[in-house]
Amino acid sequence: MKSYILFIFGAFEDHEDLEFFCMEHFSQISDGGIKYVIESLGNCIIMFDSGKEKETLINDLKTTLAIEQIKFYFIFEKNSVFGAELPEAVRDFIFKPQEPGVDMFKITIRKIDKNMDLDEILEKIHDVGFDSLTEDEKKFLDGFGK
């Protein structure tokens, strides 16, 4: 039995559609339970165990993942990961043992307007104070020097 991590880049309508896919369709691939991370843009990470031979697993994946909502995917063995840049909560969910019953993790992604003007934001802070900034403006400042 081997453990796998499958990254799916998709265009699902909402979390419920993606969750339904994971639970109803993907459960046929796994020899045991599955765990998954869903992010707000329709992508997900699925962790599962399988004792199937490599060719059988690949063919089963091709059949299961051949739907219009899935744009592309990649899979690898969990114990062959040698590096990943992930938020701590996601990293812990994927790589650390979990309590029974914890099988899903959702992520919300917000796009930040990269066209904000630093001088305008600094002037706003000077005129009305830091608390007057929007969440996007604060995030822009947080990421400005990175």
N, CA, C and O of each residue as an XYZ file, in Angstrom:
584
protein
N       0.856     -1.181      0.000
C       0.000      0.000      0.000
C       0.895      1.236      0.000
O       1.826      1.337      0.799
N       0.607      2.176     -0.903
C       1.362      3.425     -0.983
C       0.422      4.600     -0.761
O      -0.774      4.526     -1.042
N       0.995      5.691     -0.248
C       0.232      6.927     -0.036
C       0.556      7.894     -1.158
O       1.713      8.027     -1.557
N      -0.473      8.574     -1.672
C      -0.320      9.486     -2.797
C      -0.913     10.852     -2.480
O      -1.800     10.993     -1.638
N      -0.392     11.849     -3.183
C      -0.955     13.204     -3.150
C      -1.270     13.575     -4.590
O      -0.410     13.505     -5.468
N      -2.518     13.971     -4.817
C      -3.001     14.335     -6.146
C      -3.403     15.801     -6.128
O      -4.248     16.201     -5.328
N      -2.809     16.605     -6.998
C      -3.179     18.013     -7.151
C      -4.077     18.125     -8.375
O      -3.706     17.707     -9.472
N      -5.256     18.690     -8.174
C      -6.210     18.879     -9.267
C      -6.426     20.375     -9.468
O      -6.783     21.093     -8.534
N      -6.206     20.830    -10.688
C      -6.470     22.213    -11.060
C      -7.735     22.207    -11.894
O      -7.752     21.713    -13.021
N      -8.796     22.764    -11.324
C     -10.085     22.644    -11.975
C     -10.869     23.930    -12.046
O     -10.390     25.009    -11.698
N     -12.085     23.777    -12.509
C     -13.013     24.895    -12.655
C     -14.379     24.446    -12.150
O     -15.367     24.502    -12.883
N     -14.432     24.006    -10.913
C     -15.695     23.593    -10.315
C     -16.489     24.833     -9.937
O     -15.911     25.861     -9.584
N     -17.812     24.740    -10.010
C     -18.690     25.873     -9.710
C     -18.563     26.350     -8.277
O     -18.529     27.554     -8.024
N     -18.493     25.419     -7.337
C     -18.416     25.804     -5.928
C     -17.825     24.665     -5.110
O     -17.539     23.590     -5.637
N     -17.646     24.911     -3.824
C     -17.067     23.902     -2.935
C     -17.899     22.633     -2.903
O     -17.352     21.532     -2.839
N     -19.212     22.777     -2.946
C     -20.077     21.608     -2.860
C     -19.875     20.670     -4.049
O     -19.843     19.452     -3.873
N     -19.737     21.222     -5.260
C     -19.485     20.394     -6.441
C     -18.169     19.635     -6.307
O     -18.089     18.445     -6.612
N     -17.152     20.333     -5.852
C     -15.842     19.712     -5.705
C     -15.849     18.673     -4.588
O     -15.252     17.605     -4.724
N     -16.523     18.986     -3.491
C     -16.626     18.027     -2.402
C     -17.389     16.773     -2.847
O     -17.003     15.657     -2.497
N     -18.464     16.951     -3.613
C     -19.219     15.817     -4.142
C     -18.322     14.956     -5.023
O     -18.330     13.730     -4.915
N     -17.555     15.596     -5.890
C     -16.629     14.850     -6.746
C     -15.665     14.028     -5.904
O     -15.477     12.837     -6.152
N     -15.055     14.660     -4.911
C     -14.083     13.958     -4.066
C     -14.704     12.746     -3.383
O     -14.123     11.661     -3.383
N     -15.874     12.931     -2.808
C     -16.493     11.865     -2.016
C     -17.131     10.773     -2.876
O     -16.998      9.590     -2.564
N     -17.810     11.148     -3.936
C     -18.563     10.172     -4.721
C     -17.745      9.514     -5.833
O     -17.846      8.305     -6.041
N     -16.958     10.280     -6.527
C     -16.252      9.741     -7.685
C     -14.842      9.281     -7.332
O     -14.394      8.233     -7.796
N     -14.156     10.051     -6.526
C     -12.762      9.720     -6.262
C     -12.601      8.562     -5.299
O     -11.559      7.907     -5.294
N     -13.590      8.300     -4.501
C     -13.497      7.204     -3.536
C     -13.285      5.854     -4.237
O     -12.847      4.894     -3.602
N     -13.589      5.774     -5.530
C     -13.369      4.544     -6.296
C     -11.886      4.285     -6.536
O     -11.483      3.144     -6.759
N     -11.083      5.321     -6.491
C      -9.649      5.196     -6.742
C      -8.916      4.675     -5.509
O      -7.987      3.875     -5.618
N      -9.342      5.135     -4.340
C      -8.653      4.824     -3.092
C      -9.058      3.463     -2.540
O     -10.213      3.050     -2.648
N      -8.080      2.771     -1.942
C      -8.363      1.510     -1.264
C      -8.814      1.750      0.171
O      -9.245      0.815      0.846
N      -8.723      2.964      0.636
C      -9.145      3.335      1.986
C      -9.849      4.668      1.902
O     -10.410      5.002      0.858
N      -9.836      5.431      2.961
C     -10.448      6.752      2.943
C      -9.587      7.762      2.211
O      -8.444      7.491      1.841
N     -10.165      8.928      2.015
C      -9.420     10.017      1.391
C      -9.478     11.231      2.303
O     -10.395     11.372      3.112
N      -8.487     12.109      2.163
C      -8.488     13.422      2.799
C      -8.303     14.418      1.670
O      -7.637     14.118      0.679
N      -8.883     15.598      1.810
C      -8.729     16.558      0.729
C      -8.751     17.983      1.243
O      -9.336     18.291      2.282
N      -8.087     18.849      0.473
C      -8.034     20.280      0.718
C      -8.713     20.935     -0.473
O      -8.356     20.669     -1.620
N      -9.693     21.791     -0.202
C     -10.403     22.500     -1.266
C     -10.084     23.976     -1.140
O     -10.188     24.545     -0.053
N      -9.693     24.609     -2.253
C      -9.487     26.053     -2.212
C     -10.543     26.734     -3.060
O     -11.159     26.105     -3.920
N     -10.750     28.009     -2.821
C     -11.909     28.718     -3.354
C     -11.944     28.878     -4.868
O     -12.994     29.219     -5.412
N     -10.858     28.650     -5.554
C     -10.850     28.835     -7.007
C     -11.145     27.547     -7.775
O     -10.997     27.513     -8.997
N     -11.558     26.491     -7.080
C     -11.940     25.255     -7.756
C     -10.837     24.234     -7.883
O     -10.958     23.297     -8.673
N      -9.772     24.382     -7.135
C      -8.669     23.432     -7.144
C      -8.707     22.615     -5.859
O      -9.345     23.012     -4.884
N      -8.021     21.467     -5.859
C      -7.965     20.694     -4.619
C      -6.736     19.801     -4.584
O      -6.094     19.538     -5.602
N      -6.436     19.352     -3.389
C      -5.372     18.392     -3.131
C      -6.042     17.202     -2.464
O      -6.751     17.358     -1.469
N      -5.818     16.016     -3.012
C      -6.422     14.806     -2.455
C      -5.299     13.878     -2.003
O      -4.363     13.608     -2.755
N      -5.405     13.392     -0.767
C      -4.453     12.430     -0.234
C      -5.181     11.096     -0.085
O      -6.295     11.046      0.437
N      -4.554     10.028     -0.540
C      -5.199      8.717     -0.474
C      -4.156      7.609     -0.488
O      -2.995      7.832     -0.831
N      -4.592      6.408     -0.109
C      -3.749      5.216     -0.140
C      -4.291      4.269     -1.204
O      -5.496      4.194     -1.445
N      -3.368      3.549     -1.832
C      -3.780      2.571     -2.832
C      -2.755      1.447     -2.904
O      -1.548      1.674     -2.816
N      -3.255      0.253     -3.062
C      -2.402     -0.912     -3.261
C      -2.372     -1.330     -4.726
O      -1.797     -2.364     -5.067
N      -2.989     -0.532     -5.590
C      -3.067     -0.877     -7.015
C      -1.695     -0.746     -7.677
O      -0.852      0.045     -7.254
N      -1.502     -1.530     -8.709
C      -0.291     -1.410     -9.518
C      -0.304     -0.052    -10.224
O      -1.364      0.525    -10.466
N       0.875      0.440    -10.545
C       1.017      1.779    -11.127
C       0.146      1.975    -12.370
O      -0.566      2.974    -12.463
N       0.187      1.052    -13.316
C      -0.589      1.194    -14.556
C      -2.094      1.197    -14.291
O      -2.834      1.961    -14.910
N      -2.544      0.348    -13.376
C      -3.969      0.295    -13.032
C      -4.401      1.608    -12.394
O      -5.455      2.149    -12.730
N      -3.588      2.120    -11.475
C      -3.896      3.386    -10.814
C      -3.959      4.527    -11.828
O      -4.877      5.346    -11.785
N      -2.996      4.582    -12.729
C      -2.973      5.643    -13.750
C      -4.217      5.552    -14.636
O      -4.839      6.575    -14.923
N      -4.582      4.367    -15.066
C      -5.780      4.199    -15.910
C      -7.045      4.582    -15.157
O      -7.928      5.228    -15.719
N      -7.143      4.187    -13.880
C      -8.307      4.566    -13.077
C      -8.392      6.078    -12.911
O      -9.477      6.655    -12.974
N      -7.236      6.721    -12.698
C      -7.219      8.184    -12.572
C      -7.669      8.853    -13.869
O      -8.477      9.781    -13.841
N      -7.154      8.388    -14.992
C      -7.530      8.974    -16.285
C      -9.037      8.894    -16.499
O      -9.654      9.849    -16.972
N      -9.621      7.766    -16.156
C     -11.064      7.585    -16.319
C     -11.842      8.505    -15.371
O     -12.782      9.180    -15.790
N     -11.454      8.528    -14.114
C     -12.165      9.316    -13.104
C     -11.998     10.816    -13.324
O     -12.931     11.583    -13.084
N     -10.834     11.238    -13.773
C     -10.549     12.669    -13.896
C     -10.873     13.232    -15.281
O     -10.584     14.397    -15.554
N     -11.461     12.431    -16.143
C     -11.802     12.876    -17.497
C     -13.163     13.570    -17.505
O     -14.107     13.108    -18.145
N     -13.243     14.687    -16.782
C     -14.465     15.488    -16.778
C     -14.083     16.926    -17.119
O     -12.937     17.332    -16.928
N     -15.038     17.682    -17.620
C     -14.727     19.025    -18.127
C     -14.256     19.997    -17.053
O     -13.559     20.961    -17.371
N     -14.617     19.772    -15.787
C     -14.220     20.694    -14.719
C     -12.737     20.582    -14.365
O     -12.181     21.494    -13.753
N     -12.099     19.489    -14.736
C     -10.676     19.300    -14.403
C      -9.825     19.704    -15.591
O      -9.920     19.124    -16.673
N      -8.993     20.710    -15.370
C      -8.141     21.226    -16.442
C      -6.858     20.414    -16.551
O      -6.463     20.032    -17.653
N      -6.192     20.142    -15.414
C      -5.034     19.266    -15.392
C      -4.777     18.825    -13.961
O      -5.352     19.368    -13.019
N      -3.910     17.838    -13.810
C      -3.605     17.296    -12.488
C      -2.215     16.693    -12.500
O      -1.654     16.426    -13.562
N      -1.663     16.479    -11.322
C      -0.457     15.687    -11.195
C      -0.484     14.948     -9.870
O      -1.118     15.379     -8.906
N       0.220     13.821     -9.846
C       0.195     12.926     -8.689
C       1.611     12.474     -8.383
O       2.438     12.325     -9.283
N       1.884     12.256     -7.093
C       3.161     11.688     -6.697
C       2.999     10.963     -5.367
O       2.021     11.165     -4.647
N       3.972     10.121     -5.058
C       3.935      9.403     -3.794
C       4.225     10.369     -2.651
O       5.140     11.189     -2.734
N       3.444     10.263     -1.593
C       3.556     11.179     -0.455
C       4.944     11.149      0.175
O       5.479     12.201      0.523
N       5.534      9.978      0.329
C       6.835      9.914      0.995
C       7.997     10.291      0.084
O       9.151     10.222      0.505
N       7.715     10.691     -1.165
C       8.793     11.154     -2.044
C       8.877     12.675     -2.101
O       9.708     13.218     -2.829
N       8.025     13.376     -1.341
C       8.053     14.836     -1.316
C       9.320     15.284     -0.596
O       9.586     14.846      0.523
N      10.096     16.148     -1.227
C      11.287     16.629     -0.564
C      11.240     18.117     -0.281
O      12.186     18.665      0.284
N      10.165     18.778     -0.659
C       9.999     20.183     -0.345
C       8.660     20.690     -0.827
O       8.161     20.280     -1.875
N       8.078     21.599     -0.038
C       6.808     22.201     -0.431
C       6.669     23.532      0.294
O       6.970     23.627      1.484
N       6.223     24.539     -0.401
C       5.948     25.850      0.207
C       4.441     25.966      0.350
O       3.737     26.268     -0.613
N       3.956     25.725      1.549
C       2.525     25.718      1.830
C       2.256     26.493      3.108
O       3.128     26.574      3.973
N       1.062     27.067      3.243
C       0.702     27.646      4.544
C       0.800     26.559      5.612
O       0.537     25.388      5.337
N       1.177     26.946      6.821
C       1.417     25.980      7.891
C       0.224     25.055      8.133
O       0.402     23.849      8.310
N      -0.978     25.607      8.142
C      -2.163     24.783      8.409
C      -2.354     23.727      7.321
O      -2.729     22.595      7.627
N      -2.106     24.074      6.063
C      -2.244     23.117      4.963
C      -1.142     22.066      5.059
O      -1.401     20.874      4.896
N       0.083     22.506      5.322
C       1.211     21.577      5.453
C       0.932     20.552      6.566
O       1.145     19.354      6.379
N       0.458     21.032      7.715
C       0.157     20.131      8.826
C      -0.954     19.147      8.454
O      -0.875     17.965      8.789
N      -1.983     19.631      7.764
C      -3.098     18.769      7.370
C      -2.629     17.644      6.447
O      -3.099     16.511      6.559
N      -1.711     17.952      5.545
C      -1.243     16.966      4.572
C      -0.219     16.011      5.175
O      -0.303     14.802      4.962
N       0.740     16.537      5.921
C       1.887     15.720      6.307
C       1.912     15.248      7.755
O       2.710     14.371      8.087
N       1.076     15.790      8.624
C       1.063     15.340     10.014
C      -0.151     14.462     10.264
O      -1.206     14.667      9.664
N      -0.002     13.479     11.156
C      -1.164     12.628     11.478
C      -2.324     13.467     12.016
O      -2.117     14.415     12.775
N      -3.533     13.111     11.618
C      -4.725     13.837     12.028
C      -5.597     12.959     12.916
O      -5.514     11.731     12.890
N      -6.420     13.619     13.688
C      -7.397     12.889     14.489
C      -8.433     12.281     13.546
O      -8.731     12.861     12.502
N      -8.985     11.122     13.900
C     -10.021     10.501     13.053
C     -11.193     11.462     12.843
O     -11.580     12.201     13.749
N     -11.742     11.438     11.648
C     -12.887     12.285     11.336
C     -12.520     13.609     10.693
O     -13.399     14.312     10.195
N     -11.243     13.964     10.694
C     -10.799     15.206     10.053
C     -10.319     14.818      8.660
O      -9.204     14.324      8.493
N     -11.176     15.046      7.657
C     -10.817     14.607      6.316
C     -10.931     15.700      5.255
O     -10.769     15.425      4.066
N     -11.209     16.943      5.675
C     -11.345     18.014      4.693
C     -10.832     19.317      5.279
O     -10.956     19.566      6.478
N     -10.250     20.150      4.414
C      -9.715     21.445      4.795
C     -10.030     22.402      3.654
O      -9.721     22.093      2.504
N     -10.632     23.549      3.932
C     -10.976     24.519      2.885
C     -10.062     25.732      2.977
O      -9.684     26.161      4.066
N      -9.715     26.276      1.817
C      -8.881     27.467      1.718
C      -9.621     28.493      0.879
O     -10.172     28.163     -0.171
N      -9.635     29.734      1.340
C     -10.221     30.823      0.561
C      -9.090     31.699      0.047
O      -8.262     32.173      0.824
N      -9.059     31.910     -1.245
C      -8.026     32.714     -1.888
C      -8.652     34.024     -2.337
O      -9.674     34.031     -3.023
N      -8.030     35.142     -1.944
C      -8.483     36.454     -2.406
C      -7.366     37.068     -3.228
O      -6.204     37.067     -2.820
N      -7.726     37.588     -4.380
C      -6.738     38.261     -5.215
C      -6.556     39.688     -4.716
O      -7.522     40.368     -4.369
N      -5.314     40.124     -4.686
C      -4.985     41.474     -4.239
C      -4.645     42.307     -5.462
O      -3.895     41.867     -6.333
N      -5.195     43.502     -5.524
C      -4.936     44.407     -6.635
C      -3.484     44.871     -6.572
O      -3.106     45.643     -5.691
N      -2.678     44.392     -7.513
C      -1.254     44.757     -7.544
C      -1.036     46.154     -8.110
O       0.094     46.643     -8.126
N      -2.110     46.808     -8.579
C      -1.980     48.127     -9.168
C      -2.186     49.254     -8.161
O      -2.334     50.414     -8.546
N      -2.197     48.921     -6.887
C      -2.345     49.959     -5.867
C      -1.109     50.834     -5.871
O      -0.013     50.393     -6.216
N      -1.303     52.069     -5.484
C      -0.211     53.034     -5.468
C       0.291     53.216     -4.038
O      -0.470     53.618     -3.157
N       1.554     52.925     -3.812
C       2.137     53.021     -2.479
C       2.035     54.438     -1.933
O       1.706     54.629     -0.762
N       2.310     55.420     -2.760
C       2.253     56.815     -2.295
C       0.841     57.199     -1.839
O       0.678     57.899     -0.839
N      -0.176     56.741     -2.572
C      -1.562     57.044     -2.184
C      -1.908     56.401     -0.844
O      -2.582     57.013     -0.015
N      -1.448     55.174     -0.631
C      -1.727     54.482      0.629
C      -1.013     55.173      1.782
O      -1.599     55.356      2.849
N       0.239     55.557      1.585
C       0.979     56.252      2.642
C       0.358     57.614      2.957
O       0.325     58.036      4.113
N      -0.129     58.291      1.929
C      -0.807     59.575      2.137
C      -2.105     59.383      2.925
O      -2.437     60.193      3.790
N      -2.831     58.315      2.622
C      -4.066     58.001      3.349
C      -3.764     57.737      4.827
O      -4.492     58.198      5.707
N      -2.692     56.996      5.093
C      -2.293     56.738      6.482
C      -1.965     58.050      7.182
O      -2.364     58.261      8.327
N      -1.242     58.928      6.502
C      -0.863     60.225      7.073
C      -2.093     61.079      7.368
O      -2.180     61.721      8.415
N      -3.052     61.077      6.420
C      -4.232     61.947      6.554
C      -5.277     61.418      7.551
O      -5.798     62.177      8.368
N      -5.581     60.100      7.476
C      -6.669     59.563      8.289
C      -6.284     58.405      9.203
O      -7.116     57.937      9.979
N      -5.057     57.940      9.127
C      -4.599     56.892     10.035
C      -4.625     55.500      9.420
O      -5.322     55.237      8.440
N      -3.846     54.627     10.029
C      -3.697     53.257      9.536
C      -5.016     52.489      9.567
O      -5.280     51.689      8.669
N      -5.839     52.717     10.573
C      -7.105     51.990     10.708
C      -8.085     52.277      9.577
O      -9.070     51.556      9.416
N      -7.827     53.314      8.799
C      -8.717     53.646      7.684
C      -8.444     52.793      6.444
O      -9.219     52.834      5.488
N      -7.363     52.028      6.445
C      -7.020     51.207      5.282
C      -7.959     50.019      5.139
O      -8.443     49.470      6.129
N      -8.209     49.629      3.885
C      -8.986     48.421      3.614
C      -8.083     47.210      3.845
O      -6.864     47.346      3.951
N      -8.691     46.027      3.922
C      -7.904     44.797      4.094
C      -6.944     44.612      2.924
O      -5.804     44.192      3.117
N      -7.403     44.927      1.704
C      -6.535     44.789      0.533
C      -5.343     45.737      0.608
O      -4.228     45.369      0.239
N      -5.578     46.956      1.086
C      -4.472     47.912      1.220
C      -3.468     47.442      2.263
O      -2.261     47.586      2.067
N      -3.949     46.885      3.364
C      -3.048     46.351      4.390
C      -2.235     45.173      3.842
O      -1.037     45.067      4.103
N      -2.885     44.301      3.091
C      -2.177     43.161      2.504
C      -1.162     43.618      1.460
O      -0.087     43.035      1.320
N      -1.523     44.662      0.737
C      -0.585     45.224     -0.239
C       0.668     45.715      0.482
O       1.783     45.463      0.026
N       0.494     46.411      1.599
C       1.643     46.897      2.366
C       2.446     45.733      2.948
O       3.676     45.758      2.946
N       1.743     44.714      3.445
C       2.442     43.548      3.994
C       3.322     42.870      2.965
O       4.419     42.412      3.285
N       2.849     42.804      1.737
C       3.599     42.126      0.681
C       4.486     43.035     -0.142
O       5.146     42.581     -1.077
N       4.509     44.316      0.196
C       5.236     45.281     -0.649
C       6.720     44.976     -0.742
O       7.289     45.038     -1.832
N       7.349     44.656      0.347
C       8.790     44.443      0.334
C       9.211     43.028     -0.037
O      10.405     42.730     -0.047
N       8.274     42.163     -0.338
C       8.604     40.757     -0.602
C       8.919     40.523     -2.038
O       9.218     39.394     -2.429
